[in-house]
Amino acid sequence: EIVMTQSPATLSVSPGERATLSCRASQSISSDLAWYQQKPGQVPRLLIYEASTRAIGIPVRFSGSGSGTEFTLTINSLQSEDFAVYYCQHYNNWPLTFGGGTKVEIK
Amino acid sequence: QVQLVESGGGVVQPGRSLRLSCAASGFTFRSYTIHWVRQAPGKGLEWVAVISSDGSNKYYADSVKGRFTISRDNSKSTLYLQMSSLRGEDTAVYYCARETPDYGDHYLDYWGQGTLVTVSS
Protein backbone atom coordinates (compact mmCIF):
# COMPACT_ATOMS: atom_id res chain seq x y z
CA GLU A 1 0.00 0.00 0.00
CA ILE A 2 1.25 3.46 -0.92
CA VAL A 3 1.30 5.82 2.03
CA MET A 4 0.48 9.47 1.33
CA THR A 5 1.89 11.99 3.80
CA GLN A 6 0.68 15.58 3.82
CA SER A 7 2.38 18.50 5.49
CA PRO A 8 1.87 20.61 7.39
CA ALA A 9 -1.18 19.33 9.24
CA THR A 10 -2.35 22.90 9.75
CA LEU A 11 -1.38 25.98 7.81
CA SER A 12 -2.26 29.47 9.06
CA VAL A 13 -2.47 31.99 6.25
CA SER A 14 -3.78 35.52 5.96
CA PRO A 15 -6.35 36.30 3.24
CA GLY A 16 -4.63 37.40 0.08
CA GLU A 17 -1.46 35.45 0.82
CA ARG A 18 -0.19 32.29 -0.83
CA ALA A 19 -0.57 28.81 0.66
CA THR A 20 1.74 25.96 -0.24
CA LEU A 21 0.67 22.44 0.71
CA SER A 22 2.83 19.35 0.33
CA CYS A 23 2.03 15.73 -0.34
CA ARG A 24 4.57 12.92 -0.42
CA ALA A 25 4.06 9.38 -1.69
CA SER A 26 5.95 6.44 -0.18
CA GLN A 27 6.86 5.28 -3.69
CA SER A 28 6.70 6.76 -7.14
CA ILE A 29 3.19 7.35 -8.45
CA SER A 30 4.15 9.17 -11.65
CA SER A 31 1.53 11.94 -11.96
CA ASP A 32 -1.37 9.84 -10.66
CA LEU A 33 -2.38 12.34 -8.00
CA ALA A 34 -5.54 14.25 -7.22
CA TRP A 35 -6.28 17.03 -4.76
CA TYR A 36 -9.65 17.58 -3.07
CA GLN A 37 -11.04 20.41 -0.98
CA GLN A 38 -13.46 19.79 1.87
CA LYS A 39 -15.17 22.60 3.74
CA PRO A 40 -16.81 21.97 7.13
CA GLY A 41 -20.02 20.02 6.75
CA GLN A 42 -19.53 19.65 3.02
CA VAL A 43 -18.61 16.94 0.58
CA PRO A 44 -15.08 16.70 -0.87
CA ARG A 45 -14.66 18.53 -4.16
CA LEU A 46 -12.17 17.61 -6.86
CA LEU A 47 -9.66 20.40 -7.45
CA ILE A 48 -6.73 18.93 -9.37
CA TYR A 49 -6.02 15.66 -11.18
CA GLU A 50 -2.98 14.29 -12.97
CA ALA A 51 -1.01 16.30 -10.42
CA SER A 52 -1.47 19.60 -12.24
CA THR A 53 -4.72 19.73 -14.23
CA ARG A 54 -7.48 21.84 -12.74
CA ALA A 55 -10.93 20.27 -12.65
CA ILE A 56 -13.85 21.99 -14.32
CA GLY A 57 -14.80 25.23 -12.62
CA ILE A 58 -11.76 25.45 -10.35
CA PRO A 59 -10.28 28.95 -10.19
CA VAL A 60 -6.83 29.59 -11.66
CA ARG A 61 -5.46 30.55 -8.24
CA PHE A 62 -5.30 26.81 -7.53
CA SER A 63 -2.33 25.06 -9.08
CA GLY A 64 -0.70 21.69 -8.66
CA SER A 65 2.79 20.49 -9.44
CA GLY A 66 5.11 17.57 -8.94
CA SER A 67 5.62 14.00 -10.08
CA GLY A 68 7.10 10.82 -8.71
CA THR A 69 6.89 11.16 -4.95
CA GLU A 70 6.73 14.90 -4.25
CA PHE A 71 3.70 17.05 -4.97
CA THR A 72 2.55 20.56 -4.17
CA LEU A 73 -0.78 22.35 -4.16
CA THR A 74 -0.45 26.12 -4.32
CA ILE A 75 -3.28 28.49 -3.64
CA ASN A 76 -2.47 32.05 -4.70
CA SER A 77 -4.14 35.04 -3.10
CA LEU A 78 -6.25 33.07 -0.63
CA GLN A 79 -9.93 33.96 -0.58
CA SER A 80 -12.24 33.50 2.40
CA GLU A 81 -13.90 30.53 0.72
CA ASP A 82 -10.56 28.72 0.41
CA PHE A 83 -10.19 28.05 4.13
CA ALA A 84 -10.82 24.34 4.28
CA VAL A 85 -9.14 20.96 4.55
CA TYR A 86 -7.22 19.70 1.52
CA TYR A 87 -6.53 16.05 0.76
CA CYS A 88 -4.26 14.43 -1.77
CA GLN A 89 -5.08 11.00 -3.20
CA HIS A 90 -2.99 8.72 -5.36
CA TYR A 91 -4.52 6.52 -8.04
CA ASN A 92 -1.47 4.71 -9.28
CA ASN A 93 -2.59 1.28 -8.10
CA TRP A 94 -4.90 -0.49 -5.64
CA PRO A 95 -5.68 0.32 -2.95
CA LEU A 96 -6.24 4.00 -3.45
CA THR A 97 -5.07 6.01 -0.47
CA PHE A 98 -5.55 9.54 0.75
CA GLY A 99 -3.21 11.75 2.70
CA GLY A 100 -4.19 12.79 6.19
CA GLY A 101 -5.15 16.27 5.07
CA THR A 102 -3.93 19.82 5.56
CA LYS A 103 -6.21 22.30 7.23
CA VAL A 104 -5.81 25.82 5.89
CA GLU A 105 -6.99 28.25 8.53
CA ILE A 106 -7.22 31.98 8.82
CA LYS A 107 -4.21 33.60 10.44
CA GLN B 1 -27.02 17.18 -13.27
CA VAL B 2 -25.06 14.36 -11.69
CA GLN B 3 -26.58 13.19 -8.44
CA LEU B 4 -25.52 10.48 -6.04
CA VAL B 5 -27.79 9.88 -3.06
CA GLU B 6 -26.73 7.51 -0.31
CA SER B 7 -29.12 5.85 2.11
CA GLY B 8 -29.25 3.02 4.61
CA GLY B 9 -27.09 4.42 7.36
CA GLY B 10 -27.99 4.28 11.02
CA VAL B 11 -27.02 2.87 14.38
CA VAL B 12 -26.06 -0.79 14.42
CA GLN B 13 -24.59 -3.05 17.08
CA PRO B 14 -21.08 -4.45 16.77
CA GLY B 15 -21.03 -7.70 14.85
CA ARG B 16 -24.24 -6.95 12.98
CA SER B 17 -24.78 -6.17 9.31
CA LEU B 18 -26.01 -3.20 7.33
CA ARG B 19 -26.54 -2.47 3.64
CA LEU B 20 -25.96 0.95 2.14
CA SER B 21 -27.38 2.10 -1.16
CA CYS B 22 -26.39 4.85 -3.55
CA ALA B 23 -28.94 5.97 -6.13
CA ALA B 24 -27.46 7.64 -9.18
CA SER B 25 -29.04 9.99 -11.69
CA GLY B 26 -28.04 12.56 -14.28
CA PHE B 27 -25.51 10.35 -16.04
CA THR B 28 -25.27 6.92 -17.68
CA PHE B 29 -24.65 4.89 -14.53
CA ARG B 30 -23.79 1.65 -16.32
CA SER B 31 -20.82 3.33 -18.00
CA TYR B 32 -19.03 4.42 -14.83
CA THR B 33 -16.85 2.88 -12.17
CA ILE B 34 -18.10 3.83 -8.70
CA HIS B 35 -16.36 3.94 -5.33
CA TRP B 36 -17.20 3.99 -1.64
CA VAL B 37 -15.13 6.32 0.55
CA ARG B 38 -15.66 6.84 4.27
CA GLN B 39 -14.79 9.46 6.83
CA ALA B 40 -14.79 8.78 10.54
CA PRO B 41 -16.03 11.68 12.70
CA GLY B 42 -13.42 14.45 12.72
CA LYS B 43 -10.99 12.35 10.67
CA GLY B 44 -9.72 12.17 7.11
CA LEU B 45 -10.91 10.33 4.05
CA GLU B 46 -10.46 6.57 3.70
CA TRP B 47 -11.06 4.73 0.45
CA VAL B 48 -13.20 1.62 0.99
CA ALA B 49 -14.05 -0.17 -2.24
CA VAL B 50 -14.57 0.15 -5.98
CA ILE B 51 -16.62 -1.65 -8.61
CA SER B 52 -16.17 -1.43 -12.35
CA SER B 53 -18.94 -0.32 -14.66
CA ASP B 54 -20.12 -3.84 -15.45
CA GLY B 55 -19.50 -5.18 -11.96
CA SER B 56 -16.81 -7.60 -13.07
CA ASN B 57 -13.94 -6.03 -11.14
CA LYS B 58 -13.95 -5.14 -7.46
CA TYR B 59 -11.23 -4.01 -5.08
CA TYR B 60 -11.32 -3.41 -1.35
CA ALA B 61 -9.28 -1.72 1.35
CA ASP B 62 -7.57 -4.23 3.61
CA SER B 63 -9.54 -2.84 6.56
CA VAL B 64 -12.83 -4.10 5.10
CA LYS B 65 -11.77 -7.02 2.94
CA GLY B 66 -13.78 -10.13 3.75
CA ARG B 67 -16.41 -8.15 5.66
CA PHE B 68 -17.77 -5.69 3.08
CA THR B 69 -19.13 -6.47 -0.38
CA ILE B 70 -19.66 -3.90 -3.10
CA SER B 71 -22.23 -4.55 -5.81
CA ARG B 72 -24.40 -2.70 -8.29
CA ASP B 73 -27.64 -3.02 -10.20
CA ASN B 74 -27.26 -1.13 -13.46
CA SER B 75 -30.94 -1.61 -14.28
CA LYS B 76 -31.74 0.44 -11.18
CA SER B 77 -28.75 2.81 -11.38
CA THR B 78 -27.93 1.83 -7.83
CA LEU B 79 -24.74 0.93 -5.99
CA TYR B 80 -24.65 -1.09 -2.79
CA LEU B 81 -22.31 -1.77 0.07
CA GLN B 82 -23.12 -4.81 2.18
CA MET B 83 -21.33 -4.47 5.49
CA SER B 84 -21.05 -7.37 7.92
CA SER B 85 -19.21 -8.08 11.18
CA LEU B 86 -19.30 -4.36 11.86
CA ARG B 87 -16.84 -2.85 14.32
CA GLY B 88 -16.62 0.42 16.17
CA GLU B 89 -13.91 1.59 13.80
CA ASP B 90 -16.38 1.31 10.91
CA THR B 91 -18.27 4.28 12.33
CA ALA B 92 -18.11 6.93 9.62
CA VAL B 93 -19.92 8.88 6.98
CA TYR B 94 -19.96 6.71 3.88
CA TYR B 95 -19.81 8.47 0.53
CA CYS B 96 -20.34 7.01 -2.89
CA ALA B 97 -18.30 8.73 -5.56
CA ARG B 98 -18.13 8.52 -9.32
CA GLU B 99 -14.82 7.85 -10.98
CA THR B 100 -13.74 9.98 -13.90
CA PRO B 101 -14.53 8.47 -17.30
CA ASP B 102 -10.89 8.94 -18.31
CA TYR B 103 -9.68 5.39 -18.90
CA GLY B 104 -7.14 4.17 -16.37
CA ASP B 105 -7.50 7.16 -14.05
CA HIS B 106 -9.15 6.62 -10.68
CA TYR B 107 -9.88 10.04 -9.31
CA LEU B 108 -13.34 10.97 -8.13
CA ASP B 109 -15.23 13.72 -9.89
CA TYR B 110 -18.64 13.61 -8.17
CA TRP B 111 -19.51 12.70 -4.61
CA GLY B 112 -22.77 12.01 -2.83
CA GLN B 113 -23.75 13.73 0.41
CA GLY B 114 -22.96 10.67 2.48
CA THR B 115 -24.80 8.50 4.98
CA LEU B 116 -23.71 8.09 8.60
CA VAL B 117 -23.10 4.64 10.01
CA THR B 118 -22.66 4.38 13.77
CA VAL B 119 -21.55 1.09 15.23
CA SER B 120 -22.35 1.05 18.91
CA SER B 121 -23.93 -1.17 21.52
Chai-1 contact restraints between the chains, C-beta under 6 A:
chainA,res_idxA,chainB,res_idxB,connection_type,confidence,min_distance_angstrom,max_distance_angstrom,comment,restraint_id
A,A34,B,Y107,contact,1.0,0.0,6.0,A-B,restraint_1
A,V43,B,W111,contact,1.0,0.0,6.0,A-B,restraint_2
A,V43,B,Q113,contact,1.0,0.0,6.0,A-B,restraint_3
A,P44,B,W111,contact,1.0,0.0,6.0,A-B,restraint_4
A,L46,B,D109,contact,1.0,0.0,6.0,A-B,restraint_5
A,Y49,B,Y107,contact,1.0,0.0,6.0,A-B,restraint_6
A,Y87,B,L45,contact,1.0,0.0,6.0,A-B,restraint_7
A,Y91,B,H106,contact,1.0,0.0,6.0,A-B,restraint_8
A,Y91,B,Y107,contact,1.0,0.0,6.0,A-B,restraint_9
A,W94,B,Y59,contact,1.0,0.0,6.0,A-B,restraint_10
A,P95,B,A61,contact,1.0,0.0,6.0,A-B,restraint_11
A,L96,B,W47,contact,1.0,0.0,6.0,A-B,restraint_12
A,F98,B,L45,contact,1.0,0.0,6.0,A-B,restraint_13
A,G100,B,G44,contact,1.0,0.0,6.0,A-B,restraint_14
A,G101,B,G44,contact,1.0,0.0,6.0,A-B,restraint_15
